[in-house]
Amino acid sequence: MYYDERKERLEVKKRQYEKMENGELSAEERTSILRENIRGEWSRTEIRKNAKSSSNIRVFVLIVIIIALGYLVFNGVDQVETVVTRLW
């Protein structure tokens, strides 16, 4: 047997919603459900932030590469050598 955290959370939510439909939820249980939902939203927000920043970095790197290749195509390799020697 393997422990599946996601499956366990789904089962807990199913039981909570069944209690909610039957009107068996206490005020403490409702508060705990609300807190759990808020924690879940915060963690999803952090994941989205991280994904967005890494995506932005990738896009920036790709733009730099495309600009460099465009410069090579239009100015030739000889021009690049002179620019590099001037920079050093």
N, C-alpha and C positions, 0 to 999 in steps of 0.2 A: 504494500500500500504506500502511496505517496500523498504527501500533504499538499493540497492546492489552496493557497491563500485566497485566490480570486473566487474559487467555488465556495469557500467558507463564507466570504463576505456576501456573496449572492444569496446563500441560504439564510443568513441572518436578515438581510433586507427583505426577503420573501416573508419570513416570519413576522417582521415588523409591519409590513404592509397588510398582512392578513389580520393582525391585531388592530391595525388602524381601521380596516373595513368593518370589523366587528365592534369597534368602539371600546376596545380593551386596553388602550394605551394610557398610561399614567402621565402626569406632567413631567416627571423625571425622565421617562423614556422618550417623550417628545423632545425634551431639551437635549438629550444625548444624541438623538437622530439629527437634530439641527446642527449641533457641534460637529458631528461626523461629516455632514454635508459641506460645512464651511471649510473644514480641514482638507477635504478632497478637492474643493475648488482652488484653494491656495496652492496645493501641490501641483495641480494641473497648470496653474498660472506660471509657476516656476519652470516647469518643463517646457512650456511654450516660449518663455523668455530665452531659455538656453538654446532651444532649437532656432529661434529667430536670430539670435546673435551669431551662431555658427553659420547660419545660412547667409547672413550679411557679409561675413568674412569671406566665405567662398565666392560670393558674387564679386566682391572687391578684387580678390586675387585673379579671378577670370578676366575682369575688365583690364587689369594691369597687363596680363599676358596678351590679350588681344591688341592692346595699344602698342605693346612692344613688337609684336609680330607685324602689325601694320606699319610701324616705323621701319622695320627691316625690309619689308616689301617695297615701300615707296622710296627709301633712301639708299638701299643697298648695304651690303656688308662693309664696304670700304668706309662709308660715312660713319658707321657705328664704331669702327676702330678709332677714328679720330675723336669722336665724342668721348669714348672711354679714356683715351690718353689725356684729354683735356681735364676730365674729372679727377684723375689721379694726380 
